[in-house]
């Protein structure tokens, strides 16, 4: 063999070995540099998706706390690395989504106003003011291989990222908005991880009732919070505390930290009134069963005046409501008749319905005089577990003057009249051809949906004949409906004459929902712009907005990239509104309602003045072109619907369909 040929063969072998070595080195460098960088970006994207999902969980908490609706959201807790034929990915990250231990929220020095039922006032004083509510938080703890993410926390009043011991708000706070105090207690035992976790949020005691409160003796009200998981009192004060002070300067007097850092105190102006709402929801893994106990009966109120006048043999209805410790109605609780009234009842006990109410039929005895029906819950040992409905039983017989009570006639408003603004209640009371004696008292009260004690008319004029001018009187009472819920309200007017007899009349009116109407369609395609007008005759506030485009595609969402304001509400005379999800694609067009202030970043409610007739709703930009739309009132054939939810809970939906 030629020696030179052997040398050439050895050179080829050495070259192959060198090339193989370079390949191994290159692959190794790619594994330790490029693969980690790519995975870090994948982990960052997964973390951002988890943030969007937790914002949805926060919205679920708000919805379940106010609507008695169970909602589910899937939270992306893991990460999906790209498939690699040669290179190696790390194992699944041990990220965890869990509920924390309990912390306390306390409301101090608060009392219900005089217009609330007596038992409501008594219960709040002894069982709400100064008592603590134990609540939990939902915490996502990331532990990715490369990306270092901050823990994220969902509480009953806000959601945060946690930087050190300082919260970075992901949503606005809901504990105090204008005059509404809303305390949402979170319960549940959640501990899960993996690729994703199905989270169910279920109402335990939804805030379907509101109690108007103020400070005792007009002194300051204190809201005391133990800080959420991982957050210090000073950090909470510098962020959420500052937000509270800025948004409510007339109501929030100061926010202070305990010297030992154990809690913060929000001091509210107690001379002002507040609408108090309390709620409990359970947050749990979708695969587990509800663990929270059903709320139990705590106090009893009447849904009518505590004293009524009836004729002998007359049948009337007694309606009472049972409430839990959060002032919300409780179903399935037993209300018992105590003692033996002179009149007859159709039952000695009844169970509350889905609205927490029971009804008894009372038939007055044949003998005139006083009667009382006593009702109770539980063992009746507490005063707020009992109510007494008094009856003044008067004669049915007609005849000479002196035998009949005065005639009461409510002249306005009329039965069933729709009321949109403050109004005057007018009534005429006469004893002519009845007792023939002067009218000594004329009172009015609300009978439902809340019961108020009778109050004298503001203005009374005598209109009777000579010798008995007060045998006929006209009464006028200005009625302020601010704070009244929409729907039916029954008013009662009573008149008592000098013989001691009492007559009455009632009228049921319909307090109209604030009326928002469609005016014109201004743009459609990858955005939807239309006009509305406020014809309610009063200010209305839009708090939540939702879009449902699932008839076109179930995956459509609204995203304005990294710009703000996916939804803008402009042209108002009081306050324009918007929501900003900052390109996180959290605004799904699947009918989910998003809170303008708390569904994204730096949002703002929209308040329309009573004469606003050119308000614009601008929703941008849809992930898929909606095509050319036209307005329709036919919900069944709608392709896109926009839902506006007002501060009083009423909703308005505007429907659009694709034009041919």
TAGICOR-V899514 format. One record per residue. N is the residue number from 1. PHI is phi as a letter, one per 30 degrees, with the letter a starting at -180 (* if undefined). Layout:
# TAGICOR-V899514
n: {N:N}
phi: {PHI:PHI}
This chain:
# TAGICOR-V899514
n: {1:2:3:4:5:6:7:8:9:10:11:12:13:14:15:16:17:18:19:20:21:22:23:24:25:26:27:28:29:30:31:32:33:34:35:36:37:38:39:40:41:42:43:44:45:46:47:48:49:50:51:52:53:54:55:56:57:58:59:60:61:62:63:64:65:66:67:68:69:70:71:72:73:74:75:76:77:78:79:80:81:82:83:84:85:86:87:88:89:90:91:92:93:94:95:96:97:98:99:100:101:102:103:104:105:106:107:108:109:110:111:112:113:114:115:116:117:118:119:120:121:122:123:124:125:126:127:128:129:130:131:132:133:134:135:136:137:138:139:140:141:142:143:144:145:146:147:148:149:150:151:152:153:154:155:156:157:158:159:160:161:162:163:164:165:166:167:168:169:170:171:172:173:174:175:176:177:178:179:180:181:182:183:184:185:186:187:188:189:190:191:192:193:194:195:196:197:198:199:200:201:202:203:204:205:206:207:208:209:210:211:212:213:214:215:216:217:218:219:220:221:222:223:224:225:226:227:228:229:230:231:232:233:234:235:236:237:238:239:240:241:242:243:244:245:246:247:248:249:250:251:252:253:254:255:256:257:258:259:260:261:262:263:264:265:266:267:268:269:270:271:272:273:274:275:276:277:278:279:280:281:282:283:284:285:286:287:288:289:290:291:292:293:294:295:296:297:298:299:300:301:302:303:304:305:306:307:308:309:310:311:312:313:314:315:316:317:318:319:320:321:322:323:324:325:326:327:328:329:330:331:332:333:334:335:336:337:338:339:340:341:342:343:344:345:346:347:348:349:350:351:352:353:354:355:356:357:358:359:360:361:362:363:364:365:366:367:368:369:370:371:372:373:374:375:376:377:378:379:380:381:382:383:384:385:386:387:388:389:390:391:392:393:394:395:396:397:398:399:400:401:402:403:404:405:406:407:408:409:410:411:412:413:414:415:416:417:418:419:420:421:422:423:424:425:426:427:428:429:430:431:432:433:434:435:436:437:438:439:440:441:442:443:444:445:446:447:448:449:450:451:452:453:454:455:456:457:458:459:460:461:462:463:464:465:466:467:468:469:470:471:472:473:474:475:476:477:478:479:480:481:482:483:484:485:486:487:488:489:490:491:492:493:494:495:496:497:498:499:500:501:502:503:504:505:506:507:508:509:510:511:512:513:514:515:516:517:518:519:520:521:522:523:524:525:526:527:528:529:530:531:532:533:534:535:536:537:538:539:540:541:542:543:544:545:546:547:548:549:550:551:552:553:554:555:556:557:558:559:560:561:562:563:564:565:566:567:568:569:570:571:572:573:574:575:576:577:578:579:580:581:582:583:584:585:586:587:588:589:590:591:592:593:594:595:596:597:598:599:600:601:602:603:604:605:606:607:608:609:610:611:612:613:614:615:616:617:618:619:620:621:622:623:624:625:626:627:628:629:630:631:632:633:634:635:636:637:638:639:640:641:642:643:644:645:646:647:648:649:650:651:652:653:654:655:656:657:658:659:660}
phi: {*:d:d:d:d:d:d:d:d:d:d:d:d:d:d:d:d:d:d:d:d:d:d:d:d:d:d:d:d:d:d:c:c:d:e:d:d:d:d:d:d:d:d:d:d:d:d:d:d:d:d:d:d:d:d:d:d:d:d:d:d:d:d:d:d:c:b:h:b:d:b:b:b:c:c:d:c:c:b:c:d:d:d:b:d:c:d:c:c:d:d:e:d:d:d:b:c:a:d:c:d:d:b:c:b:b:c:b:h:b:b:d:d:d:d:d:e:e:d:d:d:d:d:e:d:c:b:c:d:i:c:c:c:d:b:c:c:c:b:c:c:d:b:d:d:c:d:c:c:d:e:b:b:c:c:d:b:a:b:b:c:c:c:i:c:c:d:c:e:c:b:d:d:b:d:b:b:h:c:c:c:b:c:c:c:c:b:k:b:c:a:a:a:i:d:a:b:d:c:c:c:b:d:c:b:d:d:c:b:b:c:d:b:a:d:d:h:i:d:d:c:c:c:c:b:d:e:d:e:i:c:d:d:d:d:d:d:d:c:d:d:d:d:d:d:d:d:b:d:d:c:c:d:a:b:b:c:d:e:d:i:d:a:b:b:c:c:c:d:d:d:c:c:b:c:c:b:b:a:b:b:c:c:b:d:e:d:c:c:d:c:d:d:d:d:c:d:b:b:b:b:c:c:a:e:d:b:b:c:b:c:e:i:d:c:b:c:c:b:b:b:c:b:c:d:c:i:c:d:b:c:i:c:c:c:c:d:c:i:b:d:d:d:c:c:d:a:c:a:b:c:d:d:d:c:i:c:b:b:b:c:c:c:d:d:d:c:d:k:d:b:b:c:c:b:a:b:h:c:i:d:c:d:d:c:b:b:b:c:d:b:c:d:c:d:d:d:c:l:d:e:j:c:b:d:d:c:c:b:d:d:a:d:d:e:i:d:d:c:c:b:e:b:c:c:c:b:c:b:b:c:e:i:c:c:i:c:d:d:c:b:b:b:b:a:c:c:a:d:b:c:b:d:e:b:d:d:d:b:b:b:d:b:d:d:e:j:a:d:d:d:b:b:c:c:b:b:d:c:c:c:d:j:d:d:d:j:d:b:c:c:b:b:b:b:c:c:d:d:j:d:b:c:a:b:b:b:c:c:c:d:d:d:e:c:c:b:d:c:a:c:c:a:a:k:d:b:b:b:b:c:b:b:c:c:d:i:a:d:b:c:d:c:b:b:b:b:b:c:d:d:c:a:d:c:d:b:c:a:c:h:c:d:c:i:d:b:b:c:b:i:d:c:c:a:d:b:a:b:b:c:h:i:d:h:d:c:d:c:c:j:d:c:c:d:e:d:b:d:a:b:h:d:a:d:c:c:c:d:d:c:d:c:b:c:c:c:b:c:b:c:d:d:b:d:d:i:d:c:b:d:b:c:c:d:d:c:d:c:b:b:c:c:c:c:c:d:d:j:d:b:b:b:c:c:b:b:d:d:d}
